[in-house]
């Protein structure tokens, strides 16, 4: 289990480096120009073809946002990050390597927000292709909670498999967050905020439950 996650992270790192490469930029430019040309020359041929091309254009337009945000929020130091959060690190990538509450908080807010934004854009583009109107408010609302939960799993499994943080430390941190979630949930009864925070707490609770399983699985394999 630990080696599987380690291989996934190494492959993911290669993918991110590939997205930031000049070759990837050139491929994206060729595809984007090609789609523009197709839309221009076949504009009056078919409305169905037009909607498909428009949807594909929206999907390709996600790439510049992905590249920009990978550089701005991973490899470079965003100016708005408080020193309290970034500590003495030069960029968010270094902060991510530190197993701390600050790095987890930064990732669960910043990374989750932009990742959910990308997925929302792709879903909206697919809706254009198939001429279906998605409820964007519902999707954005739930996508952020879902990506927050996925980031939680990625964050902890990264520190277990790549940074070799002991499973005991991981389990203590998971139990701390579960206790915080349970406390917040109990304090929200009767408040209007529960409609906003309950879904987030639910998704995070599910993520931490799966994390507990992964940690126990790694411990059982190491015996």
Secondary structure, DSSP 8 states (H G I E B T S, - for coil): -HHHHHHHHHHHHHHHHHHTSHHHHHHHHHHHHHHHHHHHHTTTT-HHHHHHHHHHHHHHHHHHHHHHHHIIIIIS--TTS-HHHHTT-SSHHHHHTS-SHHHHHHIIIIIHHHHHHHHHHHHHHHHHHTT----HHHHHHHHHHHHHHHHHHHHHHHHHHTS---HHHHHHHHHHHHHHHHHHHHHTTT-TTHHHHHHHHHHHHHHHHHHHHHHHHHHHHH-
